[in-house]
Amino acid sequence: MLSFRLAALQIWTPAPYIGTTRPAHLNVTDPELSSLATPYYLIDKEKLLRNLEIIDRVRRQSGAKALLALKCFATWSVFDLMRDYMDGTTSSSLFEVRLGRRHFGGETHAYSVAWSDTEIDEVVGHADKIIFNSVSQFERFAGKAGAIPRGLRLNPGVSVSGFDLADPARPFSRLGEWDPARVEPLLDRIDGFMVHNQCENRDFDLFDKVLAETERRFGHLFAEVSWVSLGGGIHFTGEGYPLDAFCARLKQFAERHGVQVYLEPGEAAVTNSTSLEVTVLDRLSNRKELLIVDSSVEAHMLDLLIYRESAKMQPDEGPWRYLVCGKSCLAGDIFGEFSFPAEVRIGDRLSIQDAAGYTMVKKNWFNGVQMPSIAIRELDGTVRLVRRFTFEDYESSLS
Ligand SMILES: Cc1ncc(COP(=O)(O)O)c(C=O)c1O
């Protein structure tokens, strides 16, 4: 085995830079960007705005309210733009509730899989609505909600999810109550419901089917409350999504049950808005051409590893093919295999796409790898560096 491995290794000598015509950065032509040290996440407000305008249209056309799911995206430096197109935030913890209240404003919904005795009072102090995950949590803490409306998560037992890991309807799911008979005795104390059983769903017909099953199961409960949140996971900002049909269905649902509908978009709000900009630090060859960049999938785009997906690279076309790898010690720290229009060399910059949702919120200090800075391209085209991370940030993340 050892001898096979050694045989497979090829010795590679870095190609010298020849001539001066080749740009120093493969993909960066903007001088403002090339002066920023990598790695950094670049949020492009123009691209974000495209999603926000669709969300706003859905709000106006359907009457639904839209809350940003902070679990997906919580980079508050762009909330100044987002709050003009959305009604507020929803959360999964006390800290998200606090962040939403402080930096976004509007309506602050507080949901958690389980609230604890030590946090419940503070949660209520920052929230406009509190949503419990179970009858047991509701019975324990509803009395603490004071004047704010109380909700309960329901689980229709059907979902749209390609991954067992992210499937709220997986066997033995702990996410919400599935038996209407357990909920009925509490109805006079419940103001609303939340259902989140759509995941990365680009298919309107599938959305419609899951919603119909949800109504079949829980419709008689919806008639008793004033609001229903349909959660996130609906990719209605995607290219070609039938927005008119979507809005009509939301409106029909609201009218049929006499409720205010909420949507909780996370990914749909930020999709394709952000890139992770990196620099090539080294090249190796081991039957494939390998590039090592100054970032790490494990640390900076963790969801790719969890869901075993490839990153998206731009450009990804041309005769030069490389495996782009992270710099952590994890053997499988690989962004993916991509094609480039020119030979990639040490010092070149690469732009990894779609790095907002479930990415920036999950970044971590694994291997002590330099945390990517955060930069924002404003609507007028200027780029603003809003956060740089230092050794002291790494140090203070532990003690
Ligand atoms: C309760 C709830 N609401 C909203 C969302 C946001 O979903 P997405 O980012 O897929 O739109 C999630 C994601 O897990 C969720 O659990």
The ligand as a Gaussian input file, in Angstrom:
#p B3LYP/6-31G(d) Opt

LIG

0 1
 C      -38.019000      26.961000      11.612000
 C      -37.210000      27.387000      10.437000
 N      -37.543000      28.504000       9.786000
 C      -36.832000      28.926000       8.708000
 C      -35.729000      28.232000       8.265000
 C      -34.966000      28.762000       7.095000
 O      -34.920000      27.861000       6.043000
 P      -34.208000      28.216000       4.666000
 O      -32.906000      28.856000       4.969000
 O      -34.033000      26.900000       3.989000
 O      -35.133000      29.140000       3.945000
 C      -35.347000      27.043000       8.918000
 C      -34.206000      26.253000       8.461000
 O      -33.845000      25.228000       8.958000
 C      -36.108000      26.606000      10.043000
 O      -35.781000      25.500000      10.718000

